[in-house]
Amino acid sequence: MQPQPSPTRPFAQPPPTLRRDLSASLVIFLIAIPLSLGIALATGAPLQAGLVAAAVGGIVAGLLGGAPLQVSGAATGLVVVTAELVQRYGWRATCAITAFAGLVQVALGAARVARVALAVSPAIVHGMLAGIGATIALGQLHVVLGDSPNRSALANLAALPSELVDLHPPALLVGAVTVAVLAAWPRLPGRPGRWARAVPAPLAAVGTATAASSGLAVPRVSLPHWELQALPALPDGPVLGVCAAVLTVTLVASMESLLSAVAVDRLRAERPDGRGGPAELDRELAGQGAANLLSGLLGGLPIAGGAIRGAANVAAGAATRTSTVLHGVWVLICAGLLAGVLELIPLAALAALVMVAGVKMVSFAHIKHVQRHREFPMYAATLGAVVLFGVLEGLAVGIVVTAFLSLRRLTRTRITTEARQDSHLVRVSGQLTFLAVPRLSRALTQVPEAATVVVELGGSFMDHAAYDALQSWTDAHRARGGWVTVRGRAGQPIAEPASTHACRPWTPWRNHHCTRHTAADGSPGGEQLLGGVSAFQRNTAPLVREELARLAQEGQRPTQLFLTCADSRLVTSMITSSGPGDLFTVRNVGNLMPPPDSDASCDSVAAAVEYAVEVLKVGSITVCGHSGCGAMQALLSSLDQAPGAQQTPLTRWLRHGRPSLARMHRIGRLGRGEVALTDRPVADDIERLALVNVMQQLDHLMAHPCVARRVAEGTLQLQGMYFHVAEAQAYVLDRRARTFTAVRPEVLDAV
């Protein structure tokens, strides 16, 4: 067994892993240099402070932190806070505040309270970051226009008209070039575009703007020599004000780091190898504190983990924390040896880079998310307060608005009773808490004895007092001969009070407490299937019995044949939102469709296809592969098997996948990009083979005469599909472009 690298000895790893980390470290180093300089410029700090923060964040937080693949450095979310501190207390005092905030972070990490920060509503966090981003963008826009930013966002906004009248063309040209390259770089077409995208977009933008500014009279980077007065000094001001500043830096840096660590850890977990280790949030908080302490003492900016740099690290293939540490080393070397090169960079290019980063912090995806969860007032209040008053004040306003709306939702519960022809409907709109129990009891007493009752719960929460009241009435009503059904607003069944079961039909067994079943001998396990069947009979069968009775009488008339893998994670009815009678499903190991000349062992699959095409007259056939397919992994492993190895039923079946393997190797030899995903690169050979296998099985389907005839008549359509399990994301094959395109909800909503 290959030994795992020690978390405290990042360089003790085998050469392949070290090569991956070395490559990733160079990528994030090239992103960190222009971004760190730009953040330092935006805060009004000495520019070398950004490089100090990048080096210390990479080395110290990389070694001590609990998120191995997170990359720390000068924090975008702290730009507004740091700029205000520099203006109010001066740079040396700001360094001391950074060091004190680091000490507080270390103490919080030791107290193991990191998870508490994640309890803050995402609407507040995203609103805070959006407010910071808007403030950054407004301030740096003035630098792009050739002037200096003002102290507040409102002052920047008020001064904008006069700035637009009195433009500085050279600075504006440099900023426009930077923004244009940043926007166009990820969209460069063709093979040259793929090669060019190996260079990070921030580096390409700043490099292009630097070349375009040659000969122009524009302010440029100035890196003064290290001097003792850059080191921290105690702030000169009210103690409460200094404590508030330390608290603000601590809160914003901690939340940004912890949320970024969670995001990067999700990206790490979705990779096929899953390498890098899960995030330890308390250790990450302490590591960030140690980095801030040292950065403050050395005259660096406040440090936080960054989701952008961390995502780039994961995408570049980093396997361990070595990539993060090496990136800090490269920054240190660059600051010492390439200062002359850095001083060629125009300040307007760095300002434009940070301005774009600020704009991206106002995420429309986050806005849609909070709207969907009815939390937009919290988001908007936090955003507005951050822009108008500051970060700490914005957080306080967001928390107050959240508390007010939560109390309002708890108290605004509407309960109505409606008599229908064959039943009584009791509708509850809002959260069902103890405050609504008297109104609920009055409504339930209006229902006649032995009546059929539907209780429709429109809220997402029911406390214990309300549950007890509803359960007691349900038991009493059923005892008097009545019938009670409890359901959600959209008609879906929910927890029956008598059973307290809150499981949906597709909940995995391990989370499905209502399927626990004990064998006849008293031993648990082995009878979970019977427990699931019992739960179906109790909760689901009453809801689908009428539809199944109709199908039993009319017969099946599916319009689709769905050929997919036998993998237990692939639930066809869930990913296609289909019900009884919709899909004619064929499943086997590897979603293989042997060609017509195969041996008799393949007749089962061929017979199912023939029955669907000739008898059921389906209108389409879909071949669906998936991520992490064991059959594809076995096919790749078969290359290492010695000739004449023992043949098992599985190996004999998998020989029908060898044409897919040969096709993938042929594509690789020819250098043709025949298979691709539209929104991300193909992860590895297992995913590449799964995609190629879908295309190959569609070709095998066309070799069957009944399929070829129906396709030629125009009455049958073949399509390919790929499902990424970890992302819960479906991709549909464009056979002409040989590309798998992600299925997005907004695309369907627009149709």
Buried (B, 14 or more C-beta within 10 A) or exposed (E): EEEEBEBEEBEEBEEEBBEBBBBBBBBBBBBBBBBBBBBBBBBBBBBBBBBBBBBBBBBBBBBBBBBBBBBBBBBBBBBBBBBBBBEBBBBBBBBBBBBBBBBBBBBBBEEEBBEEBBEBBBBBBBBBBBBBBBBBBBBBBBBBBBBEBBEBBEBBBEBBEEBEEEEBEBBBBBBBBBBBBBEEBEEBEEEEEEEEBEEBBBBBBBBBBBEBBEEBEBBBBEBEEEEEEBBBBEBEEEEEEBEBBBBBBBBBBBBBBBBBBBBBBBBBEBBBEEBBBEBBBBBBBBBBBBBBBBBBBBBBBBBBBBBBBBBBBBBBBBBBBBBBBBBBBBBBEBBEEEBEEBEEBBBBBBBBBBBBBBBBBBBEEBBEBBEEBEBBBBBBBBBBBBBBBBBBBBBBBBBEBBEEBEEEBBEEBEBEBEEEEEBBBBBBBBBBBEBBBEBBBEBBEEBEEEBEBBBBBBBEEBBEBBBEBBBEBBEEBBEEEBEBBBBBBEEEBBBBBEEEBEBEBEBEBEEBBBBBBEEEEEEEEEBBEEBBBBBEEEBEEEBBEEEEEEBEEEEEEBEBBBBBBEBEEBEBBEBBEBEBBBBBBBBBBBBBBBBEEBEEEBEEBBEBBBBBBEEBEBEEBBBBBBBBBBBBBBBBEBEEEEEEEEEEEEEEBBBBBEBBBEBBBEBEEEEEEBBBBEEEEBBEBBBBBBBBBBBBBBBBBBEBEBBEEBBEEEEBEBBBBBBBBBEEBBBBBBEEEBBBBBBEEEEEEEE
